[in-house]
Amino acid sequence: MGICEVPPGARLDPHCHTQHEVYYVQHGSGDILLGEKIITVKPGSCIYVPGNLAHGIKNQGSSTLSLLWIFPTDTWSEVEYHMQPDKNF
């Protein structure tokens, strides 16, 4: 698990990986791409991301979007990102 911080106006490009993932929004607001859906999030939002589903994060607010991410793995090296920048997000 770890913390991802996305500055105002920035994003984490769409990507996927085989592991499931959970996001818990600590601070800020924004949009999360989940496959073909876009979900608006705010502090307290909890999002489940199934394995192999394209997802990304976009900060739509005026402060840093901070979220806790959790993978069901023992080491970070087990997670292989497959970037999908051609997604319309």
C-alpha positions in Angstrom: 0.0 0.0 0.0 1.1 3.6 -0.4 0.0 7.1 -1.0 -0.5 8.7 -4.5 -0.7 12.5 -4.7 -2.0 14.1 -7.9 -1.5 17.9 -8.1 -4.3 20.2 -9.3 -4.9 19.8 -13.1 -2.6 16.7 -13.3 -3.5 13.0 -13.9 -2.3 9.5 -13.6 -2.6 8.2 -17.2 -4.9 5.2 -17.8 -3.2 1.9 -17.2 -4.0 -1.7 -16.0 -2.3 -4.5 -14.1 -3.3 -8.0 -13.2 -3.7 -7.3 -9.5 -6.9 -5.9 -8.0 -6.5 -2.5 -6.3 -8.4 -0.4 -3.9 -8.3 3.4 -3.7 -9.3 5.4 -0.6 -9.5 9.2 -1.1 -7.9 11.1 1.8 -8.0 14.6 0.4 -9.1 16.6 -2.6 -11.5 15.7 -5.4 -11.3 14.4 -8.9 -12.4 11.7 -11.4 -11.4 8.1 -11.6 -11.7 6.2 -14.9 -12.9 2.6 -14.4 -13.1 0.9 -17.8 -15.7 3.0 -19.6 -17.1 4.7 -16.5 -15.9 7.9 -14.9 -16.6 8.2 -11.2 -16.3 11.5 -9.3 -14.5 11.1 -5.9 -14.0 13.2 -2.8 -12.6 12.5 0.7 -13.9 9.2 2.0 -14.6 7.7 -1.4 -13.5 4.1 -1.6 -13.1 2.6 -5.1 -12.5 -1.1 -6.0 -10.5 -1.7 -9.3 -10.7 -5.2 -10.6 -7.6 -6.7 -12.1 -6.9 -6.0 -15.8 -9.4 -3.1 -15.9 -8.1 0.2 -17.4 -8.2 2.9 -14.9 -6.7 6.4 -14.3 -7.0 9.4 -12.0 -7.6 13.0 -12.9 -7.5 15.9 -10.3 -10.3 18.2 -11.0 -10.0 20.3 -7.8 -7.9 23.2 -6.6 -5.8 21.2 -4.1 -3.8 18.0 -4.2 -5.8 14.8 -4.6 -4.3 12.4 -2.1 -5.3 8.7 -2.1 -4.2 5.5 -0.4 -3.8 2.6 -2.8 -3.7 -1.0 -1.8 -2.6 -4.1 -3.8 -3.0 -7.7 -2.5 0.7 -8.5 -3.1 3.8 -8.9 -0.9 6.1 -6.7 -3.0 5.8 -3.7 -5.3 7.9 -5.6 -7.9 5.0 -8.0 -8.5 2.9 -5.1 -10.1 3.6 -4.6 -13.8 1.9 -1.5 -15.2 0.6 -1.5 -18.8 0.0 2.1 -19.8 -2.9 2.9 -22.1 -2.5 6.6 -22.9 -4.8 6.2 -26.0 -7.8 6.0 -23.6 -10.1 9.0 -23.9 -9.7 10.4 -20.3 
